[in-house]
Amino acid sequence: MTSNENSTKTSALLTLISVFFFWGFVAASNDILIPVFKEKLNLEQWQSQMISFAFYVAYTVGSIIYYFISRSSGGDILNRIGYKNGIALGLFISACGTLLFIPAANTASFPLMISGLFIVGLGFSLQQTAANPLAIVMGDPRKGSQRLSLAGGVNNVGTTIGPILISFAIFGSISSGSSSIASIESIKTPYLILGAAFIIVAVIFKFSSIPNKIPSVNDDTKSDIPVAVERKSALKYPQLILGMIAIFVYVGVEVSTASNLPEFMKQHAGITTDKVAPYVSLFWASLMIGRWTSSVGAFNLKGGIKTVLNFLMPYIAFGVFLMVNKIANHDLTPFYIYAFVIIVLIIADILSKGNPARQLLIFSGLGIIALFIGMLSSGMVSVYAFISVGLFCSTLWPCIFTLAIAGLGKHTNEGSSFLIMMIMGGGFISLLQGILSSDNLLGIQWSYLVGVACFAYLAFYAWKVISILKSQGIDYDTTSGSGH
């Protein structure tokens, strides 16, 4: 491959992963909207979780629409209109959703606001269906999960910045020493700016060098990972069926841990709603820290440089979090201790050796440990334990996605759509935890048992999928090599 071709592929990949930023910005910003609307509109905790529910269920509705339009028209939508065109269309749909924030903010209307988020989520559904498989195939397929980690790292720049900017928009002052009053009307400005950004990026995508057609995943000469024996439907592959459940519970534990965190901090750490933004930001920054660490394997680096970056990259990402919060004039003193928690992530990443199944198993186990520490401790120890769940969720999406579509051949697109459909877990599981957090049930602290159950299934999937893929001739211990 010539250097020009490599440069073109790198440029196209960087353009592609820019859209991941928006997904993260909106998703993390929801965690600031939840406690504000709960207080201002006197909602129960489970009612406030309808923000997450509406946003994440939109992914499922979008995927169902995608599936039925593809079936009724006799062909896959993205194969007809093109991948980058599909992403541009998805961005336009999301931009339309942001317009609803004008009447929602002016009238403090909860139904209008979650309707706007629902439409934004519909657009994201189409974007994700196109972007995730593109990231996997745009380069060495053995490093598909690492490229998704790289894209996820960009996603988490958005998740780190989102809570801070939305908090600033709602509360005015983001100084940690001020006592601010929430203004629901002020949420419309950042979302309108976001809508304009959607339109601009849609135009950029339209004229970018991103491929409009996905390279053939049936051509074994183009991939070091073999395609399994072809079956009639994507749903005939057990790795996909179990992977769909895995995506459901993974997004569920990630979203529910973060979206219930403000209420936990209010009840058990005495931290008021206008002061939770940096802690929510740290949860999502934890995903950035993990994904930046994992993405080191996406590049062809020599042993020494790679080892240094394995230790350096997570702290560079942590530095981004500190810088953003310093600019926001937050007191950074409480967060320095988190540098020691990051060491656990680095060790776990090295032990995984770039194998997505092994990484999924190790990180799920650590997620369970973190949740139990949070439930059995008190004060800021429990807060940081729950926040550290973000570190151990960080690379699970690319691991699950890579394992679930492995070997699907021409059904890869369909399988990707089914996986995106399961993002609804973020809505259902956060709602379930919100219900169980009631004082007459589990209470907010022990409601995190929901997350333990999610991680337990993910550990099971990591163990089970290895034998499933080996029976189809796919072994990541031999195809990963030293790619991580």
C-alpha positions in Angstrom: 0.0 0.0 0.0 1.4 3.4 -0.9 1.9 6.2 1.6 -0.8 8.2 -0.2 -3.3 5.4 0.3 -2.3 5.2 3.9 -2.7 8.9 4.3 -6.1 8.8 2.7 -7.2 6.0 5.0 -6.0 7.9 8.0 -7.7 11.1 7.0 -10.9 9.3 6.3 -10.8 7.5 9.6 -10.2 10.7 11.5 -13.1 12.3 9.7 -15.3 9.3 10.5 -14.5 9.2 14.3 -15.3 13.0 14.6 -19.0 12.1 14.7 -18.4 9.9 17.8 -17.8 13.2 19.7 -21.4 14.2 19.3 -22.8 10.9 20.6 -20.8 11.4 23.8 -21.6 15.0 24.3 -25.3 14.5 24.3 -25.3 11.2 26.2 -23.2 12.7 29.1 -25.1 15.9 29.1 -28.3 14.0 29.9 -26.8 13.3 33.4 -26.9 17.0 34.2 -30.4 17.4 32.8 -31.8 14.6 34.9 -31.3 16.1 38.4 -32.2 19.6 37.2 -35.6 18.5 35.8 -36.1 16.3 38.8 -35.8 19.3 41.2 -37.5 21.9 39.0 -40.5 19.7 38.0 -40.7 17.7 41.3 -40.2 14.4 39.6 -39.6 11.0 41.2 -36.2 9.5 40.6 -37.7 6.9 38.2 -39.5 9.7 36.3 -36.3 11.7 35.9 -34.8 8.6 34.3 -37.2 9.0 31.4 -34.6 11.3 29.9 -32.2 8.4 29.5 -35.1 6.1 28.5 -36.3 8.4 25.7 -32.8 9.0 24.3 -31.7 5.3 24.3 -34.9 3.7 23.2 -34.7 6.0 20.2 -31.7 3.9 19.1 -34.0 0.8 19.1 -36.8 2.5 17.3 -34.3 3.8 14.7 -32.9 0.4 14.1 -36.3 -1.2 13.8 -37.3 1.5 11.2 -34.0 0.8 9.4 -34.6 -2.9 9.4 -38.2 -2.8 8.0 -37.4 -0.1 5.4 -34.5 -2.3 4.2 -36.6 -5.4 4.1 -39.6 -3.8 2.4 -37.4 -2.1 -0.2 -35.5 -5.3 -1.0 -32.1 -4.1 0.0 -29.9 -2.7 2.8 -30.4 1.1 3.1 -26.8 1.9 3.6 -25.7 -0.2 0.7 -28.0 1.8 -1.5 -27.6 5.4 -0.3 -24.0 4.9 0.8 -22.3 5.0 4.2 -21.2 8.6 4.4 -24.5 9.7 3.0 -26.2 7.7 5.7 -24.1 9.4 8.4 -24.9 12.8 6.9 -28.6 12.0 6.9 -28.4 10.9 10.5 -26.8 14.2 11.5 -29.5 16.1 9.8 -32.2 14.1 11.6 -30.4 14.9 14.9 -30.3 18.6 14.1 -34.1 18.6 13.7 -34.4 17.2 17.2 -32.4 20.0 18.7 -35.0 22.5 17.4 -37.5 21.1 19.9 -35.3 22.4 22.7 -36.5 26.0 22.0 -40.2 25.4 23.0 -39.1 22.8 25.6 -36.8 25.4 27.4 -39.3 28.3 27.0 -42.2 26.4 28.6 -40.1 24.0 30.9 -41.9 21.2 29.1 -40.6 17.7 30.1 -42.5 15.9 27.3 -41.1 18.3 24.6 -37.6 18.0 25.9 -37.5 14.2 25.9 -39.2 14.3 22.4 -36.3 16.4 21.2 -33.8 13.9 22.7 -35.7 11.1 21.1 -35.3 12.6 17.6 -31.6 13.3 18.3 -31.3 9.6 19.3 -33.0 8.5 16.0 -30.4 10.3 14.0 -27.6 8.8 16.2 -29.0 5.4 15.5 -28.5 5.7 11.8 -25.0 7.2 12.3 -24.0 4.4 14.6 -25.2 1.7 12.3 -22.9 3.1 9.6 -20.0 4.3 11.6 -19.1 1.3 13.8 -18.6 -1.3 11.0 -16.8 1.3 8.9 -14.3 1.9 11.8 -13.7 -1.9 12.0 -13.1 -2.4 8.3 -11.1 0.7 7.5 -7.7 -1.0 8.1 -6.3 -4.2 9.5 -9.4 -6.2 10.7 -7.2 -7.6 13.6 -7.1 -4.1 15.0 -10.8 -3.3 14.5 -11.5 -3.2 18.3 -8.6 -0.9 18.9 -9.8 1.5 16.1 -13.2 1.5 17.8 -11.4 2.3 21.1 -9.8 5.2 19.3 -13.2 6.4 18.1 -14.5 5.8 21.6 -11.7 8.0 22.9 -13.0 10.9 20.7 -16.5 10.1 21.9 -15.4 10.6 25.5 -13.8 14.0 24.8 -17.5 14.9 24.2 -18.6 13.1 27.3 -16.0 14.9 29.4 -16.8 18.4 28.0 -20.6 17.9 27.7 -21.5 17.9 31.5 -19.3 21.0 32.1 -20.8 23.1 29.3 -24.4 22.1 30.0 -23.9 22.8 33.7 -22.5 26.2 32.8 -25.4 26.9 30.5 -28.0 25.9 33.1 -26.4 27.3 36.3 -24.6 30.3 34.8 -21.5 30.2 37.1 -19.5 27.1 37.2 -17.3 28.3 39.9 -17.2 25.7 42.7 -17.5 28.4 45.3 -20.8 29.9 44.0 -24.3 29.0 44.8 -26.2 28.9 41.6 -29.8 28.6 40.6 -30.8 26.3 37.7 -32.3 28.0 34.7 -34.1 25.5 32.4 -34.6 28.2 29.7 -30.9 28.4 29.2 -30.5 24.8 27.9 -31.7 25.8 24.5 -28.6 27.7 23.5 -26.0 24.9 23.7 -28.4 22.5 22.0 -29.1 24.9 19.1 -25.3 25.4 18.7 -25.0 21.6 18.7 -27.7 21.4 16.0 -25.8 23.9 13.8 -22.6 21.7 14.3 -24.6 18.7 13.2 -25.4 20.4 9.9 -21.8 21.6 9.3 -20.4 18.1 9.9 -23.1 16.6 7.7 -21.8 18.7 4.8 -18.2 17.8 5.6 -19.1 14.1 5.6 -20.9 14.5 2.3 -17.7 15.7 0.6 -15.2 13.6 2.6 -13.1 10.6 1.4 -14.9 8.2 3.7 -16.0 5.2 1.6 -19.6 5.1 0.6 -19.5 1.3 0.3 -18.1 -1.1 2.9 -15.3 -3.3 1.6 -16.4 -6.9 1.1 -16.2 -8.8 4.3 -16.7 -12.1 2.4 -13.3 -11.9 0.7 -11.1 -14.0 2.9 -8.0 -12.7 1.0 -8.6 -9.3 2.4 -8.8 -10.3 6.0 -6.7 -12.3 8.5 -9.9 -13.2 10.4 -11.9 -15.9 8.5 -15.5 -15.6 7.7 -17.7 -18.3 9.3 -19.8 -20.7 7.2 -22.4 -18.5 5.6 -25.9 -18.7 7.1 -29.3 -17.4 6.0 -29.6 -14.6 8.5 -27.4 -12.6 10.9 -29.7 -14.0 13.7 -28.4 -17.5 12.9 -25.0 -16.7 14.5 -25.0 -17.3 18.3 -22.1 -14.8 18.8 -24.5 -12.1 17.6 -27.6 -13.2 19.6 -25.6 -13.3 22.8 -23.7 -10.1 21.8 -27.0 -8.3 21.4 -27.8 -9.1 25.1 -24.3 -8.0 26.0 -24.7 -4.6 24.3 -28.0 -4.2 26.1 -26.6 -4.8 29.6 -23.3 -3.0 28.8 -24.9 0.2 27.8 -27.3 -0.3 30.7 -24.7 -0.5 33.4 -22.7 2.4 31.9 -25.7 4.8 31.6 -27.5 3.7 34.9 -24.3 4.1 36.9 -23.8 7.6 35.7 -27.4 8.8 35.6 -28.1 7.7 39.2 -24.8 9.1 40.5 -26.1 12.7 41.1 -28.9 11.4 43.4 -26.5 9.1 45.2 -24.0 11.9 45.8 -26.9 14.2 47.0 -28.0 11.5 49.5 -24.7 10.0 50.7 -22.0 12.7 50.0 -23.9 15.9 50.6 -23.1 17.2 47.2 -25.8 19.5 45.7 -27.0 19.3 42.1 -25.1 22.4 40.9 -21.8 20.8 42.2 -22.1 17.3 40.6 -20.9 18.3 37.1 -17.1 17.6 37.6 -17.9 14.2 39.1 -20.2 13.2 36.2 -17.5 14.6 33.9 -14.9 12.3 35.7 -17.1 9.2 35.2 -17.2 9.9 31.4 -13.6 11.0 31.4 -12.8 7.5 32.8 -14.2 6.0 29.6 -11.9 8.3 27.7 -8.9 7.3 29.8 -9.6 3.6 29.2 -10.2 4.0 25.5 -7.2 6.2 24.9 -5.1 3.5 26.6 -6.6 0.7 24.5 -6.3 2.7 21.3 -2.5 2.5 21.5 -2.8 -1.0 19.9 -4.4 0.5 16.8 -1.1 1.9 15.7 1.9 0.0 14.4 4.3 1.0 17.2 7.5 -0.7 18.2 7.8 -2.4 21.6 9.5 0.3 23.6 7.4 3.2 22.4 4.2 1.1 22.8 5.1 0.2 26.4 5.7 3.9 27.3 2.4 4.9 25.7 0.5 2.2 27.6 1.5 4.0 30.8 1.5 7.6 29.4 -1.7 7.7 27.5 -4.2 7.2 30.4 -2.6 10.1 32.3 -2.7 12.3 29.2 -6.4 11.6 29.0 -6.7 12.3 32.8 -4.8 15.5 32.1 -7.5 16.5 29.6 -10.1 16.1 32.3 -8.1 18.2 34.8 -7.6 20.9 32.2 -11.3 21.1 31.3 -12.3 21.4 34.9 -9.5 23.9 35.6 -10.8 26.1 32.8 -14.3 25.6 34.4 -12.7 27.0 37.7 -13.5 23.8 39.7 -11.4 22.8 42.6 -9.1 20.0 41.4 -7.9 18.9 44.8 -10.5 16.1 45.3 -9.6 14.4 42.0 -5.8 13.9 42.2 -6.3 10.7 44.2 -7.9 9.2 41.1 -4.4 8.9 39.5 -3.8 5.8 41.7 -7.1 4.2 40.6 -5.9 4.5 36.9 -3.0 2.1 37.7 -5.5 -0.7 38.0 -6.7 0.0 34.5 -3.2 0.0 33.1 -2.4 -3.4 34.6 -5.8 -4.8 33.4 -5.1 -3.5 29.8 -1.6 -5.1 29.7 -3.0 -8.4 31.0 -5.7 -8.5 28.2 -3.0 -8.6 25.5 -5.3 -7.1 22.9 -7.7 -10.1 23.0 -11.2 -8.6 23.0 -12.7 -11.7 24.9 -10.0 -11.6 27.5 -10.3 -7.9 28.0 -14.1 -8.2 28.3 -13.7 -10.8 31.0 -11.1 -9.0 33.0 -12.8 -5.6 32.9 -16.2 -7.1 33.8 -14.7 -8.6 36.9 -13.2 -5.3 37.9 -16.5 -3.6 37.3 -18.2 -6.0 39.8 -15.5 -5.3 42.4 -15.8 -1.5 41.9 -19.6 -1.7 42.4 -19.3 -3.8 45.6 -16.7 -1.4 47.0 -19.2 1.5 46.3 -22.1 -0.3 48.0 -20.1 -1.5 51.0 -18.3 1.8 51.7 -19.4 5.4 52.4 -18.7 9.0 51.5 -16.2 9.9 48.8 -14.8 6.3 48.7 -18.1 5.1 47.5 -18.4 8.0 45.0 -15.0 7.2 43.5 -15.7 3.5 43.4 -18.9 4.1 41.4 -17.0 6.6 39.1 -14.3 4.0 38.5 -16.9 1.8 36.8 -16.3 4.2 33.9 -12.7 2.9 33.6 -13.9 -0.7 33.4 -16.8 0.1 31.0 -14.3 2.0 28.7 -13.4 -0.7 26.2 -16.4 -3.1 26.5 -18.3 -1.6 23.5 -15.5 -2.3 21.0 -14.8 -5.7 22.5 -18.5 -6.8 22.3 -19.0 -5.2 18.9 -16.0 -6.9 17.4 -16.8 -10.3 18.9 -20.5 -10.1 18.0 -20.0 -9.4 14.2 -17.0 -11.6 13.8 -17.6 -14.1 11.0 -20.9 -12.7 9.9 -19.7 -12.1 6.3 -22.3 -10.4 4.2 -24.6 -10.2 7.2 -22.2 -7.8 9.0 -24.4 -4.8 8.2 -27.6 -6.4 9.4 -25.8 -7.6 12.6 -24.5 -4.1 13.2 -28.1 -2.8 13.0 -29.3 -5.4 15.5 -26.5 -4.4 17.9 -27.3 -0.7 17.7 -30.9 -1.6 18.4 -29.8 -2.9 21.8 -28.5 0.4 22.9 -32.0 0.7 24.4 -30.5 -1.0 27.4 -29.3 2.4 28.6 -32.9 3.5 28.9 -34.4 0.3 30.4 -31.7 -0.5 32.9 -31.3 3.1 34.2 -35.1 3.2 34.6 -35.0 -0.2 36.5 -32.3 1.1 38.8 -34.3 4.3 39.3 -37.3 2.3 40.4 -35.3 0.1 42.7 -33.5 3.1 44.2 -36.7 4.0 46.1 -36.2 4.0 49.9 -38.9 1.3 50.3 -37.0 -1.0 47.9 -33.2 -1.2 47.7 -32.4 2.4 48.2 -30.0 4.4 45.9 -26.8 2.8 47.2 -27.8 -0.9 46.9 -29.7 -0.2 43.6 -26.2 -0.6 42.1 -26.8 -4.4 42.4 -28.4 -3.9 39.0 -25.0 -3.1 37.6 -23.4 -6.2 39.2 -25.9 -8.4 37.4 -25.0 -6.7 34.1 -21.3 -7.2 34.5 -21.9 -10.9 35.5 -23.6 -11.5 32.2 -20.8 -9.7 30.3 -18.3 -12.0 32.0 -20.4 -15.0 30.9 -20.4 -13.7 27.3 -16.7 -13.3 27.3 -16.2 -16.9 28.4 -18.9 -18.4 26.1 -18.0 -16.5 22.9 -14.5 -17.9 22.7 -15.8 -21.5 22.1 -18.5 -20.2 19.8 -16.0 -18.4 17.5 -13.5 -21.3 17.7 -16.1 -23.7 16.4 -16.5 -21.3 13.4 -12.7 -21.2 12.8 -12.1 -17.8 14.5 -9.5 -17.6 17.2 -8.4 -14.1 18.5 -5.5 -15.6 20.3 -3.9 -16.4 16.9 -5.3 -13.4 15.0 -4.5 -10.7 17.6 -0.9 -11.5 17.6 0.9 -8.7 19.3 -1.5 -6.2 18.1 -2.1 -4.6 21.4 
